[in-house]
Amino acid sequence: MVAEHKVASVAAIQNFGSFVFASFAPIVTGWVVDTTHSFNLALVIAAGVTFAGALCYFFIVKTRID
C-alpha cells in the first residue's frame, strides 16, 4: 500500500489522526450522557466506531506481514 521508506511517516500520520479524534471522545460521551441520562447510546456509538475501524482494516489492508 505504501512505499517501504514511507511506512513510518504514514503510521505517524495515522496515529496523529487517531489521537486528535480520540480527544473528542470524552466530550461526545459527556454530551450524550447529559442528553440521554444514560451510557447506553454512548456505548453503542463506541461499539459502532470500533466496528467501523475493524471493517476498514479488514477491507483496506490486503498484504500480510510475515
C-alpha positions, 0 to 999 in steps of 0.5 A, a space after each residue: 500500500 505504501 512505499 517501504 521508506 514511507 511506512 513510518 511517516 504514514 503510521 505517524 500520520 495515522 496515529 496523529 489522526 487517531 489521537 486528535 479524534 480520540 480527544 473528542 471522545 470524552 466530550 461526545 460521551 459527556 454530551 450524550 450522557 447529559 442528553 440521554 441520562 444514560 451510557 447506553 447510546 454512548 456505548 453503542 456509538 463506541 461499539 459502532 466506531 470500533 466496528 467501523 475501524 475493524 471493517 476498514 482494516 479488514 477491507 483496506 489492508 490486503 498484504 500480510 506481514 510475515 
